[in-house]
Amino acid sequence: MKTILLTGAAGRIGTALRKSLKNYYHFRCVAHKSMKFADDIFVAVLVDDRG
């Protein structure tokens, strides 16, 4: 099974992708908040606050 890095995994599109492709791919998820459904998740806030 191939692994995909999915950014925005907690969002609407990320959720739809995970649900529809879960039998074909293993997802490594990146999101701005913790997700109960994902075992392989990296929580990060990516902000450019330089103004």
Secondary structure, 3 states (H helix, E strand, C coil): CEEEEEECCCCHHHHHHHHHHCCCEEEEEEECCCCCCCCCEEECCCCCCCC
